[in-house]
Amino acid sequence: MGKLILTEEEKNDIRKMYELIKEQGITLPTTVTDSYTASNCDELHAFQGTGGKVIGNMNVTVGNKLQEIYNSGVSPKVTNVKVNVQGMTVTWTVTIDKSNDGKAWVGFTSRGAGCNQDVKNRAESAASGNDMQTAKSKIESTYGEQAIEIEMVNDYLYNGGDNSFRQVFYRYTKPKNNPPVGGKQQTQTTNSKPITIVGTDISDLRTKLKSETVGKSIKKGSIKVDMASKTVTYLLGETKIQNMSLVFDPNQDTLNTRMQSIKDKNSTLEVIDSGGPDEGVYWNLIIIK
């Protein structure tokens, strides 16, 4: 029986077919969900664990699913996190889809603060080791990585009296251990078409700004705010930022005090626009580079 000899074009066609079959074996988007019951306020936001004790095991559970998808030949990406709290029981659902930027977002983690002790600020505090840069450094050290990318997925605030907590969820890449599947990463380029972020109210607008502008490169002079319609528009450009956000308060003096506190912790903070009162609050639109 003669030996079958394939041309390079035929070999490429077979490779493409094989990759397609592998990809079709994974149904995306998919969700991962689980729940846990806490015995105290600290455990209530222990989505992974606390004090060396595993509580929710969320990072491991989601990470295993991301790795499974990656091993099938598809670069994954966590796109959403939903949290529901009923008493002392927490239920979470994570949505995973195929990466839309060519990067393999195989990592997932979160940082937070609970027990109703200034949870809004402590959840991202550098002093508490909850800021994005500290998380990035720890991930790189743990996995022997360099130049990982990390982005916020969702920012969840639970108003539960003494049990109140805030948890910020992040996705990240591990380019050394898990390079993009099936090709080169796509790089972000400038775009002449404005990007618009719309909120249902000022709080929702802040949440969307913080999650949807993480790691973007923007054109600072293009940013426009319309509080009447709760929209912010901007163009992609040359300035790389950690994220964009709104800081607001019903009292102008209190807002100024809060802004100074935030500036003390973030030397790269820049105020882009300000106004008020809108919906009874004064506000500043900021970027952190």
C-alpha positions in Angstrom: 0.0 0.0 0.0 1.5 3.3 -1.0 2.3 6.1 1.4 -0.1 9.1 1.4 1.8 12.4 0.8 0.0 15.6 1.6 0.9 19.1 0.4 1.4 21.8 3.0 -1.9 23.4 2.0 -3.7 20.1 2.7 -1.9 19.7 6.0 -3.0 23.2 7.0 -6.6 22.4 6.0 -6.5 19.3 8.2 -5.1 21.3 11.1 -7.8 23.9 10.7 -10.5 21.2 10.7 -9.0 19.6 13.8 -9.0 22.9 15.6 -12.6 23.5 14.6 -13.7 20.1 15.8 -11.9 20.7 19.2 -13.6 24.1 19.5 -17.0 22.7 18.7 -16.5 20.1 21.5 -16.8 23.0 24.0 -20.1 24.8 24.2 -19.5 28.5 24.8 -20.6 30.6 26.5 -20.8 28.3 29.5 -21.4 28.9 33.2 -19.9 27.6 36.4 -22.0 27.9 39.6 -21.7 26.9 43.2 -22.6 28.0 46.7 -21.3 28.0 50.3 -22.6 28.8 53.7 -20.6 31.0 56.1 -20.4 30.9 59.8 -19.4 34.5 60.3 -19.1 37.8 58.4 -15.5 37.2 57.4 -16.4 33.9 55.8 -19.3 35.4 54.0 -17.1 37.0 51.4 -14.5 34.2 51.4 -15.2 33.2 47.8 -12.0 31.2 47.8 -11.0 31.0 51.5 -9.8 32.9 54.6 -7.2 32.4 57.3 -5.8 29.3 55.4 -9.3 27.7 55.3 -11.0 27.0 52.0 -14.6 28.3 52.1 -16.1 28.9 48.6 -13.2 27.4 46.6 -14.3 29.7 43.7 -10.8 30.5 42.2 -10.0 26.8 42.0 -13.3 25.7 40.6 -13.4 28.4 37.9 -9.7 28.0 37.2 -10.1 24.3 36.5 -12.9 25.0 34.0 -10.8 27.6 32.3 -7.9 25.2 32.0 -10.2 22.5 30.6 -11.4 24.9 27.9 -7.8 26.0 27.2 -6.7 22.3 26.9 -9.4 21.7 24.4 -7.8 24.2 22.1 -9.8 27.4 22.9 -8.6 30.5 24.6 -11.1 31.2 27.3 -12.2 34.4 29.1 -14.4 35.0 32.1 -17.0 37.6 31.0 -19.3 38.0 34.0 -19.8 37.2 37.7 -23.1 37.1 39.4 -23.5 36.9 43.2 -26.6 36.2 45.3 -26.6 36.4 49.1 -29.4 34.9 51.2 -28.7 35.1 54.9 -25.3 33.5 55.3 -25.5 31.5 52.1 -23.7 32.8 49.0 -24.4 31.6 45.5 -22.1 32.6 42.6 -22.3 32.1 38.9 -19.4 32.8 36.5 -19.8 33.0 32.7 -17.0 31.9 30.5 -16.8 32.6 26.7 -14.2 32.3 24.0 -11.7 35.1 24.3 -12.4 37.9 21.8 -8.9 39.4 21.9 -6.8 36.3 21.1 -5.4 36.2 24.7 -5.9 33.2 27.0 -7.5 34.5 30.1 -6.9 31.3 32.1 -6.7 32.9 35.6 -9.4 34.1 37.9 -9.2 35.6 41.4 -10.9 38.2 43.6 -10.1 40.6 46.4 -12.5 42.0 49.0 -13.3 43.3 52.4 -16.1 42.5 54.8 -17.7 42.9 58.3 -18.9 46.4 57.4 -15.6 48.2 58.2 -15.1 50.7 55.4 -15.5 47.9 52.9 -15.8 50.1 49.9 -12.2 51.5 50.3 -10.6 48.4 51.9 -11.6 46.1 49.0 -9.1 47.9 46.7 -6.7 49.3 49.3 -3.0 49.1 48.6 -2.4 49.3 52.3 -4.5 46.1 52.8 -2.8 44.4 49.7 -6.1 44.4 47.9 -5.1 46.7 45.0 -4.7 45.4 41.4 -0.9 45.9 41.3 -0.4 43.8 44.4 -2.6 41.1 43.0 -0.6 41.2 39.8 2.7 40.9 41.6 1.5 38.0 43.7 0.2 36.1 40.6 3.5 36.6 38.8 5.4 35.3 41.8 3.2 32.3 42.4 3.3 31.1 38.8 6.7 32.3 37.8 5.2 34.6 35.2 6.2 38.0 33.9 4.1 40.7 32.3 0.7 39.1 33.0 -2.4 41.2 32.1 -5.1 41.6 34.7 -8.6 43.1 34.3 -11.6 43.7 36.5 -14.6 41.6 35.6 -17.2 42.7 38.2 -17.4 44.8 41.4 -20.0 43.5 43.8 -21.2 45.3 46.9 -23.5 43.6 49.5 -25.4 45.8 51.8 -26.1 43.5 54.7 -25.7 45.7 57.8 -22.9 44.3 60.0 -22.3 41.6 57.4 -21.8 44.0 54.5 -18.9 43.3 52.1 -17.4 44.3 48.8 -15.7 41.8 46.4 -13.9 42.7 43.2 -13.4 39.9 40.7 -10.5 39.8 38.2 -9.4 37.7 35.2 -5.8 37.4 34.2 -3.4 35.9 31.6 -0.4 33.6 32.2 1.4 34.1 28.9 4.5 32.0 29.8 2.6 29.0 31.0 -0.5 29.4 28.9 0.2 31.2 25.6 -2.7 32.1 23.3 -4.1 29.1 21.5 -3.9 28.9 17.7 -2.1 32.1 16.8 -0.7 35.5 18.0 -2.4 37.8 20.4 -4.3 40.7 18.9 -3.1 44.1 19.9 -5.3 47.0 20.8 -5.3 49.7 18.2 -6.7 53.1 18.0 -10.3 53.4 16.9 -12.0 56.5 15.4 -15.4 55.2 16.4 -16.4 56.5 19.9 -17.0 53.9 22.6 -20.1 54.6 24.7 -20.8 53.4 28.3 -24.4 53.8 29.5 -25.6 53.4 33.1 -29.1 53.1 34.4 -28.1 55.6 37.2 -24.9 57.2 38.4 -24.0 54.2 40.6 -24.5 51.8 37.7 -22.5 54.1 35.4 -19.6 54.0 37.9 -19.7 50.2 38.1 -19.6 49.8 34.3 -16.9 52.4 33.9 -14.7 50.6 36.3 -15.2 47.2 34.8 -15.3 48.1 31.1 -12.3 50.4 30.9 -9.8 48.2 32.7 -6.4 48.2 30.9 -7.7 50.3 28.0 -5.5 52.7 26.0 -7.6 55.9 25.5 -7.4 59.3 24.0 -7.8 61.6 27.1 -9.1 64.6 25.2 -11.9 62.6 23.7 -13.7 61.7 27.0 -17.2 63.3 27.3 -19.7 63.0 30.1 -23.5 63.5 29.8 -25.0 63.1 33.2 -28.5 63.7 31.8 -28.3 60.5 29.9 -25.8 58.8 32.2 -23.3 58.2 29.4 -19.5 58.5 29.0 -18.0 58.4 25.5 -14.3 58.1 24.6 -11.9 57.1 21.8 -9.1 54.5 22.0 -5.7 56.2 21.9 -2.3 56.4 23.3 -2.8 56.7 27.1 -2.9 53.3 28.9 -5.0 53.4 32.1 -5.9 51.0 34.9 -9.5 52.1 34.7 -11.9 55.0 34.6 -14.4 55.7 37.4 -16.8 58.2 39.1 -16.4 59.5 42.6 -19.5 61.2 44.0 -21.1 62.5 47.2 -24.1 64.6 48.2 -21.8 67.1 49.9 -19.1 68.9 47.9 -16.7 69.3 50.9 -17.0 65.6 51.7 -16.3 64.8 48.0 -13.2 66.9 48.1 -12.0 65.1 51.2 -12.7 61.7 49.6 -10.9 62.8 46.5 -7.8 63.8 48.5 -7.8 60.4 50.2 -8.0 58.6 46.9 -5.2 60.7 45.4 -3.0 59.9 48.4 -3.3 56.2 47.5 -3.1 56.6 43.7 -0.5 59.1 42.5 -1.5 58.6 38.9 -5.1 59.7 39.4 -6.3 62.4 37.1 -9.6 64.3 37.2 -11.1 64.5 33.7 -14.4 66.2 34.4 -16.6 67.2 37.3 -20.1 68.5 38.0 -23.3 68.4 40.0 -25.5 68.3 41.7 -26.9 65.5 39.5 -29.3 63.0 41.1 -28.5 64.9 44.3 -24.7 64.3 44.2 -21.5 66.1 43.1 -19.2 64.0 41.0 -15.7 63.7 39.5 -14.9 61.5 36.5 -11.3 60.2 37.1 -8.8 58.0 35.4 -6.0 56.1 37.1 -3.0 55.4 34.9 
